[in-house]
Amino acid sequence: MTGDIVLDTSYLLAVVMGDEATPAEANKVLAARLLAPAIWPLEVANTFLVSQRRGRITAAQLQRLVELVAALDVQVAPSPVLSVEHWCQFSHAHGLTPYDAQYLDLALQQRCGIATCDARLAQAALRAGVPVFS
C-alpha cells in the first residue's frame, strides 16, 4: 500500500463543515497525498450549493469552504474505464452505487487507503482489502 489516500466526499464534509463530527485521524489523512475520482469535484460542489440553498451555510461560508478544499490540493484522477458495463458489474460486485464504486476502484488501482464516513463504502473497502480511515 502507498501513503496516498482516496478522499471520499463524506469524509471531506465531516472535516470542513463546522456542524459535523471531525474524524479522529483527520490530521493524518489530510497530511497524506490525497486522491479522488473525477466525480469528486461535482459531488463536493453540489453538497456546498445545496447547503447554501437550504440555509445551512451563507455565501461567505461557501466561499471559505471552496478555499479550504482548494488548499487541500486533492489530485483528481480521470476514470480509466468509461463503459457502463464495467461500472454496472463493479458496482454490483461490491454492493455500491456507481458513484461510490469510483472511490473504491481508485483505491484498488492506486493500492492505497480510503477515507470515508460512508458505512457501506467502508465495508466494501474492507472486504476488498483496502485500509479505511473513518
N, C-alpha and C positions, 0 to 999 in steps of 0.2 A: 504494500500500500504506500502511496505517496503522502506527502504532507499537505496536499491540496484538499479542499473540502467543497463539495457541492452545496450551495446555499439555496434552500427552498424558501419560497415567499413567506410561508407561515413562520419560519424561524426569524427572518428579517423583521417581520412585523412585530414579533414578540420583543425584539431588541430595540427597535426605533419608535414604536408607538408608546407613549407615556402611560397609557392605561392598560397595558398588557404585562404579564409576568415575564421578566427577563430570565432566560435560561441561565443556569448556574455557570456553565462553561463558556458563556458568550465571549469573554475576553480572549480565550484560547482560540475559539473559532474565528473571530474577527481578525486575529493576528495571522491566520493562515492565508495562503493564496486561495482566493475564493473563485469558484466557477459556477456557472449557471447555464441552463439550456436557453435556446433562442426565445422561448416563450416568456422567460422571467421578466424582462423589462415591461412587457404588456400586462402581466399579472400584477406587478408592483404598481404601475401607473393606474390601472383600473381600481385597485384597492384604495389608493390615495384619493382618487377622484370621487369614488363612491363615498368614502369617509367625509370628504368635504361637502358633497351634496346632502348628506344626511345630518350635517351639522356637528359631526364628531370632531372635525378639525376646521380651522379657519384657512383662508387663502395664505396668510403669512406662515402658518404651521405647515401647510402643504409645501410651500417653497423651501422651508427649512428641512423637511423630510427629503425632498428631492436633492438638496445639497448634501445631506448626510449619506444618502445612497451613492451619490457620485463620488464622495470621498472614500468609500469602501473599495473602489476600483475593482468591481466584480468583472471577471473575464467571461463574457457571454460567448458560448460556443455554438456555432451553427449545427443544426442536426445533420448528421451524416446520412441518415436514412429518411427519405421523404415519402415512402409509399404508405398508403392507407393500410394495406395488408400487413406490413410489418408492425405498425402501431396497434392494429386490432389484435394480432397474435401476442405481441409482447405485453400489452396491457391486460389481456385476458389471462395470460400465464401467471402474472403477478398480482391479479386482483385489484388493478388500479385503473383510474381514468387515463386516457392517453396523455392528458396534461401532466399528471403526476408521474406517469411512467417515464417521461423525458428526464426527470431528475434522477431516477434510478438508473436509467440507461447510461446517462453521462457518468455517474459514479462508477458503474461497472466498466465502462470504456476507459476511464482515467485511473481505475484501480485506486479509488480514494474513498474517504468517508462522505457522509451526507449529514447536513444539519437541517433538521425538520421538527416541527411541532405537530405534524400530521401523523396521528397514530397508525393509520392504515399504511402510509408510505414508510414509516419507521419499521413496521412489522415486515413489510415486503423486503425492505433493505436487509434487515437482519436475516431473513430466510435466504437471501441471496449472498450472504456472507459480507455485506457491506457494513462497516462501522457506522454507528448512528450517534449523533450529538443531538440531544433533545431537551 
